[in-house]
Amino acid sequence: MTHTVHCAKFDNELDGLEKPPFPGELGQKIYDNISQQAWDMWFSLQTMMINEYRLDMHDPDSRKMITEQMKRYFFGKDEKTD
């Protein structure tokens, strides 16, 4: 059975993720509101950002920056980034 969501990125009913992409509240919010298609697009963009800005994902500041960008990408510029 396919998990269907009303995708916040595309404002349309689409196939959702198979499971939350990571634990916690944000992972659940993405699972409930983001399509697989939007997640795949984000994953490509995230990879480009990590490479372009030479981010070290072991560094807390780099992880925070990617998380903030992800929230904005999926939920808009007014999404809380705390």
C-alpha positions as CSV (number, residue, x, y, z in Angstrom):
1,M,0.0,0.0,0.0
2,T,1.4,3.4,-1.0
3,H,1.6,6.2,1.5
4,T,0.0,9.3,-0.1
5,V,0.4,12.8,1.1
6,H,-0.7,16.3,0.2
7,C,2.8,17.5,-0.6
8,A,3.6,20.9,0.9
9,K,6.2,21.6,-1.8
10,F,4.0,20.8,-4.8
11,D,0.5,21.5,-3.3
12,N,-0.7,18.2,-4.8
13,E,-1.6,14.6,-3.7
14,L,1.5,12.5,-4.4
15,D,3.2,9.3,-3.2
16,G,4.9,9.9,0.1
17,L,8.1,8.5,1.6
18,E,8.2,4.9,2.7
19,K,9.3,6.0,6.2
20,P,10.4,9.2,8.0
21,P,13.8,10.3,6.6
22,F,15.2,10.6,10.1
23,P,14.0,10.4,13.7
24,G,12.3,13.2,15.6
25,E,9.6,15.8,15.0
26,L,11.0,17.2,11.7
27,G,11.4,13.7,10.2
28,Q,7.8,13.0,11.0
29,K,6.7,16.3,9.6
30,I,8.5,15.6,6.4
31,Y,7.0,12.1,6.3
32,D,3.5,13.5,6.8
33,N,3.7,16.4,4.3
34,I,6.4,15.8,1.7
35,S,6.3,13.6,-1.4
36,Q,8.9,11.2,-2.5
37,Q,9.4,13.4,-5.6
38,A,10.0,16.5,-3.5
39,W,12.4,14.6,-1.2
40,D,14.4,13.3,-4.2
41,M,14.7,16.8,-5.6
42,W,15.9,18.1,-2.2
43,F,18.4,15.3,-1.9
44,S,20.0,16.4,-5.2
45,L,20.0,20.0,-4.1
46,Q,21.4,19.2,-0.7
47,T,24.3,17.2,-2.3
48,M,25.1,20.2,-4.6
49,M,25.1,22.6,-1.6
50,I,27.3,20.3,0.5
51,N,29.8,20.2,-2.4
52,E,29.6,23.8,-3.4
53,Y,30.0,25.2,0.1
54,R,32.4,22.4,1.1
55,L,30.3,21.6,4.1
56,D,31.5,19.0,6.7
57,M,28.4,17.2,7.9
58,H,30.2,16.3,11.1
59,D,30.3,20.0,11.9
60,P,27.2,21.1,13.9
61,D,27.1,24.5,12.1
62,S,27.0,22.8,8.7
63,R,24.2,20.4,9.8
64,K,22.3,23.4,11.1
65,M,22.7,25.3,7.8
66,I,21.5,22.3,5.8
67,T,18.5,21.8,8.1
68,E,17.5,25.4,7.9
69,Q,17.7,25.3,4.1
70,M,15.7,22.1,4.0
71,K,12.9,23.6,6.1
72,R,12.8,26.6,3.8
73,Y,12.8,24.4,0.7
74,F,9.9,22.3,1.9
75,F,7.8,24.7,3.9
76,G,8.7,28.2,2.8
77,K,10.8,31.1,4.0
78,D,8.6,31.7,7.0
79,E,9.2,28.2,8.5
80,K,10.8,28.4,11.9
81,T,14.4,27.4,11.8
82,D,15.2,27.1,15.5
